[in-house]
């Protein structure tokens, strides 16, 4: 049923940052092969945001490797831990997420996960199933198994404590809750990014103190986001989502700085062996070609080969021939009869700016086009109509208000923008 242990280990090691401790994993794999019982492989994700992205996918693909080797994956949806929010790597206390937000965010998690994982070898569990039932007595018992001094050994907590920045008791309890997930599931292996090492090791400690065999901790590198600096995270708006429209996936990948190419080829392309080596060479000699190839591969990996080709062709139409993309998102806004909507608010509500202040700056710098024409007047108002808004080279939105012209406060057309009637 199972491959020889050395062959399993060879596949598991690929793309992994660390296995803690590897000899224990070897023993677990040997026992599993002898007994015919699969190992329980665990990973959890908190639905603090609605979208999973290709940064998450680095470890999810490693879960898939374990499935292909015959083992059982338990994918934990942290609907209870999301109430606190994982403090890993945070420079300040995270805001709490409401239950309503969590429920809304996790609606599509299964669909997203199964773009990678085999549903027949995946068990989906919500950790509210067990964490939500813990009474205060049990919580106190669990917290007595670990000390504040050990918690302050965590790099992020130590840094915040030294800087006299607040750390809530809830943030201290978060790693205990994640560790308790491993106790309940009797996990043999837990996966996570390198920023999760402390939490994973705490799972080992808690299992031992509960009389269980401790899990092996397997970490994968963190994929930096499209900005080329921070780890990929929705908080930094630098992600490529697993279920983004193909054209947007392609365009966001094309926006990465060239210095990220080797990292993304290694972690996000799925390329192996000679193909990966040739691709890495191309990244040094012709980064643009390597990037176009990478963008198409990422779309293909999650949405199919045909979607990859269409995304590439659509990108080329826009950026080589100046056409408008076919699959841009549509934003609809309400406007009372006789009223107009301020362009800065339109850009903010359409997701093309984070605030009206930023929208003003972008407009003044000439970074916005409407129906193909430059628009640099931050006091412009839009009357009911249908427009194509563009910020920069790659961000397009089709705006529907219900009419057809652009006017300033005095009713005249803004400079450079003809009336449409």
N, C-alpha and C positions, 0 to 999 in steps of 0.2 A: 504493500500500500504506500509506504513512504520511501523516498530516495535514501541512499546511504547518507549518514550524518555529514560526512565531509562535503558531499555534493549540495546538501541543503545549506550548510554554512557558507559555501562559496556564493550562493545566490543571495543569502540574507545579508552578507557583508557588503555587497555592492551598493555604493552610494550612502553608506551609513557613517555617521560621525563617531559613534562609540557604542560598544556593547558592554554592559556592566552587570556582572562579570561574564566574560565570554565562556570560560570553562563551565559555568553553571548552565548556560544555554546548550552547550554541547551535551552535558549530562541529561538535560531535559529532552533533547531531541533523540538521544539514544534510547531513553526509557519509553518515549512515545512510539518509536519505531518497533521496539520489542513488544510493547503491549497492544499496539494498534490503535491507541487512543490519541486523538489530536490534542495539541496544546491549545490553551485558551489565550488568544492574543487580543489585548485590549487597547483601545485608544478612545479618548473623549474629546468632544468639541462643545464649547458653550455657545448657544445660539444668541449671542449678544448682537449679532448682525444677521441679516437674512441670507447672505450669500457666502458660499464656500469659494475659495479661489485657488489658483495653481500653486500658491505657497502651501496651503493645506494639503494639496494633492501630493506633495513630495512624500509625506508619511503615509497617506492613504494608498499610494501605489505600493509602498512597502508592505502594508497590510495585505494587498492583493497578492504579493509574492508569497506570503505565508499561506494564503488560501490555495494558491496553485501548488504549494507543497503539501496540501492536505489538511491544514490546520483550521481551527474554528476562530473566526473573528467576532468579537463583541464590540460594536460601535456604540459608545455611550454618548447620548445627547444630554449635555449637562444643563437641563432646564432648571435644576435647583441651584447648582453652583453658579449659574449665570446671574442669579439674584445678587451675588456678591461681586462677581467679576474677577477673573484671574489677575492677581497683582504682578505676575512675572514680567520683569523688565520695565515696569511702570515707574515714572518719576514722581508720581503723586497718587493720592487716593482716587480710585476709579469711581465714577458715579454709578449708583445702583440702577439696574434695568428693571422695569415693571414686569409683572407676570403677563400682562396683555401684550407687551412688546415681544416677550419671549415666545409666546404662543404664535404670534404673527410671524416671527422670524423663522420658526422651525417647520412651518407648513411645507416647505419644498426641500427640506434637508434630505429626506429619503431619496427623492428623485435625483438630487445632486450627487449624493454618495454613490448611487448605483450607476452613475456614468463610469465608475471605476471598479467598484466592488462587485463580486458575484452574490446576488441576493440569496442563493441557495446555501452559501457558506457564511452568511452574515446574520448576526442577531442584533437587532436594534433595541436598546434599553434606555429609558429615561432615568436619571439618577434620583429624581423625585420619588421614584417607587420605594426607595429605602431611606434616603436622607429626609424626606418629608415626614417619615414616621418616627424619627428619633425623638425621644423625650429628653428633657433637660438633664435627667440623671445620666443617661447614656452619653450625651454630649460632654458632660463633665468628666465622665470616665475616660472618654477618648482624649480629651485635652490634657488629662493627667499623664498620658503616656509620652508626652513630649514637652520640652522646656522652651521658655522664651529665649534663653541664651542660644539654644540650637537654631531657633527661628532667625535670630539676628546674625547667624553665620551666612545667611543668604545674601548674595552680593547686593541685590536691589534694596532689600530691607536695611542692610548695613549702611548703604550709601544714604538712604533717606534718613535713617536714625542719626548719622553723623552730621547731616545737614539740618537737623532739627525740623524735618518735614514730618507731617502727621502720618501715622500708620494705625489703621483701625484694628480693633480686635477681630472684626470680620475677616480682614485680610490675613490675619494670622491663622484663622480657622480654615480658610479656603484650602490650603495644602492638605490639611487633615481630612477635609471632605473628599478631595480627589483620591487620597490614599485609602479612605474607607471604601470607595468604589472598588478598589482592587481586592479588599478583604471580602466584600459581598460576592464578587464575581470569581473569587479564587483565581485571579489572573496568573498565568505562567510567564507572560511577557507583556510589558506595557511600552507603547511607542509614544514619542513626542519629539518636538523640536529641541535643539540644544538649550533653549531658554527654559525648558521644562525639567532639566536634569534634577534639580532639587526636589521638585514635587514627586518625580518618579522614584527617587531614592527614599523619600519619606514613605511611599507605598511599600517598599521592601521592609522598612523598619516596622511599620504598623502590622504588616502580615506576620512578621516574626513574633511580635508581642502578643498577637492573637493566636499563636500556635500553628501558623501556616508556614509552608515552604515559601520563601520570599521570591517575588517576581524578578525576572531579568529586565533591566532597563535598556532600551534601545533608542538612541537619539539620532536624528537626521539633521543635516545642515539647514539653516534658515535661508530661504530664498529672499534676496533683496527685491524690493518693489521697483516699479517703473521709474521712480525718482533716482534710483541708483545709490541711495544712501540708507534709508530705513528698511527694516524687514517689511515684507509685504503685509499690509494690514489695511482694513477698511478705514481705520482711524486716520491713516495717513493719505487716503485716497490715492493709493499707488498699486492697486490690484488689477489682476486679470481674472474675472469671475468665470467659474466653470460653465455657467449658463448664460453668459453675456451673448448678445447678438454676434454672429460670426464676424461681421465687419468691425465691430468695436473691439473684439478680442484681437483681431489682426492689427488694427490701428494702434492699440495700446502696446502691443508687443513691439511694433515698429518704432515706438517712441522711446524705447529704453536706450540709455547711453551705450556706446560701443564697449565700454569697459565691462559691462555686465554680460556680454555675449558668452564667454566661457562658462560662467556660473549658470546661466540659463540653459545652455546646451547640456551641461552636466546634469542639472537637476530637473529641468522642465520639459526636455524634448523626448525622453525615453530612448534616445539613441544609445547604442552600445558598440563596443569593439571597434572594428575598422571604420564603421560609419561615423562614430563619434570622433575618432581621431582625425579623420578627413575634414569633418565639420569644424573642429577646433582650429585646424590649419587654415581653413577658409576664413574663419573669423579674424585672423591676423592679416591675411592678404587682401580680402575683399569683404569687409564687415557688412556692407549694405546687402550683398547677395546672401550672406550667411543669415542676416536678420530676416530677410524676406522668406527664406527657407524655414527659419525657426517659427515665424508667425504663422505660416501655412501649416506647419506640423502641429502647433499647439491647437489651432482650430480643428484640424483633422482628428487629433487625439480625443477630443471631447464631443465633437459634433459631426464627425464623419468626413471622408475624403472629398465628397462633393461640396460640402460646406467650406472646406479649406480652399478649394479651387475658386469658388464663387467669391470668397472673401478677398483672395489675392487679386482677382480680376476687378472687383469693385474698388479696392484700394488703388490699383493702377489707373482706373478711370478717373478717380478723384485727384490723385496726386501727380499723374503724368499728363492727363488730358484736361484736368480742371473740371470734371463732371461732379455732380452731387451724388452721394451714396444713396442706394435704393432702400437700405434697411435702417435708416436713421430712426431714433425714437420719436414718437409724436407726443407733444404736450398740449393739453387743452386747458384754456382759461376762460372764466366767465367775465363778461363785461356788460354792465347795464347800458340800456339804450342812451346814446348821446355821450357816453363816457369813453375815456381812453386810458390805457395802462402805461405807466411809466416804464421805460425801457430797462432801467436798472433793476426794477422789481421783476420784470419779465426774465431777465438773465438769471437772477437769483432763483426764482421759482422753477425755472427750466433746468436748473442744475449746471448752468454754464458759469456761475460765479457763486462763491460761498456767502457773499453779503452784497448789499447794494453799494457799499463803499468800494469793495473790490470791483464790482461792475462798472462804477464810475471811472476807476483808474484804467481798466481795460479799454473802455470806450475812448477815453481821452488819448490813449496810446495807439488808437487805430487798430485794436485787436479784434474787432467785431465786424462781421459782414451780415447784411440782411438781403436775401435774394441776390447774392453775388456781388453786392455793392458795399463799399466801406461805409461804416456808420460811426462817427466819432463825436456825436453830440449827446452828452449824458443827460440832457433835459428833454430829449425826444420822447414822445408818447405814441403808442400804437393804438389805432382804432380797430374795431372788429375786422378780421381778415385772416388769411392764411399766409404764413411766411416761412422761409427757410433761414434759420439763424445759424451762424457759424462763428465759433471762437477758435482762433489759431488755425492750424492746418487740419486738425483731425476731429474736432468736436462739432457735430451737426445736430440740430433739433428742428423738427417740423412743428411750427407753432400754429395752432388753430384757435382764433378768437371769434371768427364768424363774420368776416367782411373783407375789405381789400384796400386799405391805404395806411400810410404812415404820416403822422402830423405832429408838429410842435405844439406848445401850449397856446400859441396865437392862432392855430389852425392851419398854418402854412406847412409845406413839406420841408423836412430837414435838408440841409445842404447835401447834395450828392444823391438824394433819394427821390425818385420821381413819384408823383401820385399814381395810385392804381385804383381804377374805379370800375 
